[in-house]
Amino acid sequence: MLQDYEINRTKTIIQKLVPYIEFIIILIMIQALVSLFTTAAEEDDTIRFRLLAHSDTPADQRVKIAIQHEIQPLIENAVNSSKTKKELGDNLAALESTIIEIAKSKSNGTAISLERKAALFPPKRSGLFVHPQATYDAYILTIGSGRGDNWWCALFPKICFPDEKEEEEEKVTFFVWEWIKGLFA
C-alpha cells in the first residue's frame, strides 16, 4: 500500500499578491458603480417650473394636466429661444400674464397664482443622474390651495417630471405553502 504524503510547494511572491490585487480591483469596480448611479446632476443655477394642483381628486388632477398641456409648449418655446439663464428669465417674465390667463380659463373659477421664488424641490433621478433635494429658483403656478400632486420641470437644462406615485407591491405567495395551508384550514 502506498502512503499518502503532502507535496509542499512554495508560493511565489506573485501568487501571494494575486488575492490582494483581485480584492482591490473588485473594490474599485464597486466604487465605480456606486458613483455612476449616485452622480448628482450639475444644475445649481437652473430655473424650474412647478404646477401644483388644488387637490388629489381626479377632477383637480385633470385640470392640472389640461393646464400643463396648454402651457408646456409656451415654456418650451421660451426655453428653446433662450441661450442664457437671464434670457430665459426675461422670456418667462413676458409669458407670465399669458400663463395666468390660460390657467384661469382651464381652472373653472379656482384661484390661480404664479410667483417666482426660491422653492424646495424633492430629489429626483433622471437616467443616471440624481437631482438633489435643494432650494431652486422656480416659477410656481398654484391652482386653488395647491395641496394636490404636482408636476415640475427644470427649464435650463430641460428636464420634466410628473410627481412619482408610490405603487403597492403585489403580495408574493407560494403555491406549495398555500396548498399546505389549504389542507389544514
N, C-alpha and C positions, 0 to 999 in steps of 0.2 A: 504494500500500500504506500502510495506517495504522500508525503507530508505537504500540507499547505504552508506556504510561507509568504510573507509580505514582501512586495517589491517596493523599496523605498526610492522615490525619485526626488531629487531636489528641484524645487521650483526656481525658475529664473526670475530675475527682477521684473521682467515684463509680465510674466504670469502672475506675479504678486500684485502688480499695479492694475491689471485689467478690470477686476471688480470695482475698484475705486473710480476708474475712468468711466465705466459704464454708469455708475451711480451719478456721477457729476453730469454726464450727458442727459440722463433721464431728468434730473432736476432742472437743467437748462430748458429742456423741451416743455416741461410742466410750466415753468415760469413764462415761457413764450406764449403758450396757450392762454394762460390766465391774463396776461397783459393784452393779448389780442381781443379777448372778449370783454375787457373792462376798460378799454380806451375811452376816455372822455372826449366828446366832440369839442373842437375848439370853436366856441361861439359866444365869447364873453360879451360882444357888442351887438348881438342880434336884436332886432325888433321883432316882437311876437304879436300875434293877434289871437284873442281869446273870445269865444262866443259862449255865454252862459245862458242856459235855458231857465225858464221860470220855475219848473219843477220836473220831476221824472215821469209825469203822466204821458201816455202815448200822444195825446193831443199837443202838449207843450213841446215834446221832442220833435213832432212833425213840423211845428212852427220853426223850431231852431234849425232843422235840416232845410226847410224851404228858404229861410234867410241865408243860410250858409251857401246854398246853391246859387242864390242871386248875387251875393257879394263876392264870392270867390273869384269869378272872372275879373271883377274890378281890381281886386287885390293883386291877382296875378299880372294884370296889365301894368299896375304900378310897380311891381317888383321887376318885371322884365324890362321896363323902360328906365330903371334906376341903375346907376353904376356905383353909387356910394350909399352909405347909410343916411347921409344928410339928404341926398336926392330922394331916397325912399321916404324919409320923414316928411319932406315937402309934398311929395305926391299923395301920401296918405292924408295929410292935413287938408289937401284940396278935395279929397273924397269924403271927408267926414260927414258933410251935410247930405250927400247922396246916400251914404250907407245908412244914416239915421232915417231918411225918408223911406228907403226900401224896407228897413226893419219895421217901421211903424205901419206900413201898408200890409205887411205879412202877419203882424202880431195881433190883429183884431182888437186894437184898443189897449193892449197891455203897455205899461210904461216901458220906455226904452231909454237907455243911457249909454253913451260912448265916451270913454275917457282914456287918456294916455297917462300911464303912471307906472311906477315900479311895482311889479306883481310877482308873487311867489308861484313858481311852476314846479310840479312834481317831476321826479326823474323819469325819463323815457329812454327806451332803446330803439335805435334806428340802425338796422343792419348790425354791424359790428361795433357801432359807437353807442356810448351811453351819454345821454344829455343829463347832466347832474341837476338835482333839485337846487334851485337858486332863485334869486330875485332878478328878474329881467325887465327891461324897458318894454312895455306892452300897451297895445290898444285893447281895451276890454269893453265889449258890447254886451250889456246886461239886459235881458228880457225879464221884466217884472222883478221878482225878488232875487233871481239869479241863483236859486238853490238846486237846480237840476244838473244833469250831466252836461259836460262842456266839451267843446271842440277847440283845438288850438293849432296855431301854425307858427313856426319860426320863419319869418319872412325873408331874412337875408343872412344866410342861405335859406332857400325854400325847402321847408320840411313841415308837413302837416300830419296831425294825429287826431283821431277821434279818441274820446276817453275810453280806456280799456274796461271791458266788463269782466268781472270775475265769474268764471263758469264753474258750476258744481261738478266735481268729478263723479263719474259713474261708479257705483259701488261694485267692487270686484267680488265675485262669488266663484266658488269652486264646485264643479258638478258633483264630484265624488262626495265632498263634505255635505252638500245639500241633500244628496241622496241618502247618506247615512243618517242625517238629522231627520229626514222624512220617514225613515224606518222606525225610529224610536219616538216619534211625535204622536 
